[in-house]
């Protein structure tokens, strides 16, 4: 079970670092954060394909020509010249293969 904090506990921790911050301001920030988190509570899974361009290294999500709003990308696969899909490792997930370049 995740660690549960009350608003009083959060305010107490903030006051340890920023003792002069008004309590009403902290409560307003907490409320704004909760509203922001609520925007992404429903997980919507979308799949999109984009055509690659020779010698182009970077692509935007708009290149997929879809009208979706993306807040997280879970996976990217690239089709090579043989028609096989190759998964692109994510830097954030420690998926980079570690090997000696000898």
C-alpha positions as YAML, in Angstrom:
chain: A
units: angstrom
residues:
- id: 1
  name: UNK
  ca: [0.00, 0.00, 0.00]
- id: 2
  name: UNK
  ca: [1.40, 3.44, -0.89]
- id: 3
  name: UNK
  ca: [2.40, 5.87, 1.81]
- id: 4
  name: UNK
  ca: [-0.65, 8.02, 2.66]
- id: 5
  name: UNK
  ca: [-0.12, 11.58, 3.79]
- id: 6
  name: UNK
  ca: [-2.72, 13.96, 5.11]
- id: 7
  name: UNK
  ca: [-2.80, 17.60, 4.06]
- id: 8
  name: UNK
  ca: [-1.57, 18.53, 7.56]
- id: 9
  name: UNK
  ca: [1.44, 16.24, 7.16]
- id: 10
  name: UNK
  ca: [2.26, 17.69, 3.74]
- id: 11
  name: UNK
  ca: [1.97, 21.24, 5.06]
- id: 12
  name: UNK
  ca: [4.16, 20.33, 8.05]
- id: 13
  name: UNK
  ca: [6.87, 18.99, 5.75]
- id: 14
  name: UNK
  ca: [6.73, 22.05, 3.51]
- id: 15
  name: UNK
  ca: [6.94, 24.37, 6.54]
- id: 16
  name: UNK
  ca: [10.17, 22.65, 7.59]
- id: 17
  name: UNK
  ca: [11.79, 23.82, 4.37]
- id: 18
  name: UNK
  ca: [9.81, 27.02, 3.75]
- id: 19
  name: UNK
  ca: [8.67, 28.30, 7.16]
- id: 20
  name: UNK
  ca: [7.20, 31.61, 5.91]
- id: 21
  name: UNK
  ca: [4.84, 30.20, 3.27]
- id: 22
  name: UNK
  ca: [1.17, 30.90, 4.10]
- id: 23
  name: UNK
  ca: [-0.90, 27.79, 4.77]
- id: 24
  name: UNK
  ca: [-3.68, 28.94, 2.43]
- id: 25
  name: UNK
  ca: [-1.16, 29.19, -0.41]
- id: 26
  name: UNK
  ca: [0.03, 25.62, 0.21]
- id: 27
  name: UNK
  ca: [-3.55, 24.30, 0.27]
- id: 28
  name: UNK
  ca: [-4.24, 26.10, -3.03]
- id: 29
  name: UNK
  ca: [-1.16, 24.47, -4.59]
- id: 30
  name: UNK
  ca: [-2.21, 21.04, -3.34]
- id: 31
  name: UNK
  ca: [-5.70, 21.55, -4.82]
- id: 32
  name: UNK
  ca: [-4.22, 22.60, -8.18]
- id: 33
  name: UNK
  ca: [-2.00, 19.51, -8.18]
- id: 34
  name: UNK
  ca: [-4.98, 17.25, -7.51]
- id: 35
  name: UNK
  ca: [-6.91, 18.82, -10.39]
- id: 36
  name: UNK
  ca: [-3.90, 18.38, -12.69]
- id: 37
  name: UNK
  ca: [-3.51, 14.73, -11.66]
- id: 38
  name: UNK
  ca: [-7.21, 14.14, -12.30]
- id: 39
  name: UNK
  ca: [-6.82, 15.14, -15.93]
- id: 40
  name: UNK
  ca: [-4.87, 11.97, -16.63]
- id: 41
  name: UNK
  ca: [-6.75, 9.49, -14.45]
- id: 42
  name: UNK
  ca: [-8.31, 7.66, -17.39]
- id: 43
  name: UNK
  ca: [-5.80, 5.66, -19.35]
- id: 44
  name: UNK
  ca: [-6.48, 5.81, -23.06]
- id: 45
  name: UNK
  ca: [-4.41, 3.54, -25.24]
- id: 46
  name: UNK
  ca: [-3.85, 4.58, -28.82]
- id: 47
  name: UNK
  ca: [-1.77, 3.08, -31.59]
- id: 48
  name: UNK
  ca: [-0.38, 5.13, -34.43]
- id: 49
  name: UNK
  ca: [1.89, 4.60, -37.41]
- id: 50
  name: UNK
  ca: [4.09, 7.10, -39.14]
- id: 51
  name: UNK
  ca: [6.15, 6.83, -42.29]
- id: 52
  name: UNK
  ca: [9.88, 7.22, -41.89]
- id: 53
  name: UNK
  ca: [12.01, 9.52, -44.00]
- id: 54
  name: UNK
  ca: [15.53, 8.64, -45.15]
- id: 55
  name: UNK
  ca: [18.21, 10.25, -42.96]
- id: 56
  name: UNK
  ca: [15.63, 11.82, -40.62]
- id: 57
  name: UNK
  ca: [16.58, 11.19, -37.01]
- id: 58
  name: UNK
  ca: [13.79, 12.89, -35.02]
- id: 59
  name: UNK
  ca: [10.02, 12.68, -35.40]
- id: 60
  name: UNK
  ca: [7.27, 14.47, -33.54]
- id: 61
  name: UNK
  ca: [4.14, 12.72, -32.37]
- id: 62
  name: UNK
  ca: [2.20, 14.84, -34.87]
- id: 63
  name: UNK
  ca: [3.95, 12.94, -37.67]
- id: 64
  name: UNK
  ca: [1.51, 10.08, -37.06]
- id: 65
  name: UNK
  ca: [-1.32, 12.28, -38.46]
- id: 66
  name: UNK
  ca: [-3.67, 11.37, -35.63]
- id: 67
  name: UNK
  ca: [-5.79, 13.66, -33.52]
- id: 68
  name: UNK
  ca: [-4.80, 12.16, -30.18]
- id: 69
  name: UNK
  ca: [-3.35, 13.92, -27.19]
- id: 70
  name: UNK
  ca: [-0.40, 12.00, -25.79]
- id: 71
  name: UNK
  ca: [0.95, 12.31, -22.29]
- id: 72
  name: UNK
  ca: [3.01, 9.10, -22.18]
- id: 73
  name: UNK
  ca: [4.63, 6.91, -24.81]
- id: 74
  name: UNK
  ca: [5.08, 3.29, -23.77]
- id: 75
  name: UNK
  ca: [6.73, 1.80, -26.80]
- id: 76
  name: UNK
  ca: [8.14, 2.64, -30.21]
- id: 77
  name: UNK
  ca: [8.85, 0.08, -32.93]
- id: 78
  name: UNK
  ca: [10.59, 0.82, -36.21]
- id: 79
  name: UNK
  ca: [10.18, -1.16, -39.42]
- id: 80
  name: UNK
  ca: [13.49, -1.93, -41.11]
- id: 81
  name: UNK
  ca: [14.08, -2.42, -44.84]
- id: 82
  name: UNK
  ca: [13.22, -6.13, -44.53]
- id: 83
  name: UNK
  ca: [9.78, -5.33, -43.11]
- id: 84
  name: UNK
  ca: [10.65, -6.49, -39.59]
- id: 85
  name: UNK
  ca: [9.70, -4.34, -36.60]
- id: 86
  name: UNK
  ca: [12.52, -3.50, -34.20]
- id: 87
  name: UNK
  ca: [11.71, -2.21, -30.72]
- id: 88
  name: UNK
  ca: [13.49, 1.03, -29.85]
- id: 89
  name: UNK
  ca: [14.85, 0.80, -26.27]
- id: 90
  name: UNK
  ca: [13.64, 3.44, -23.82]
- id: 91
  name: UNK
  ca: [16.28, 5.43, -22.00]
- id: 92
  name: UNK
  ca: [14.06, 5.88, -18.94]
- id: 93
  name: UNK
  ca: [13.43, 2.18, -18.38]
- id: 94
  name: UNK
  ca: [17.07, 1.07, -18.34]
- id: 95
  name: UNK
  ca: [16.44, -0.94, -21.50]
- id: 96
  name: UNK
  ca: [19.70, 0.12, -23.09]
- id: 97
  name: UNK
  ca: [21.80, -2.91, -23.82]
- id: 98
  name: UNK
  ca: [25.10, -2.73, -22.02]
- id: 99
  name: UNK
  ca: [27.99, -4.32, -23.86]
- id: 100
  name: UNK
  ca: [31.67, -3.80, -24.56]
- id: 101
  name: UNK
  ca: [32.44, -2.00, -27.79]
- id: 102
  name: UNK
  ca: [35.46, -4.10, -28.66]
...
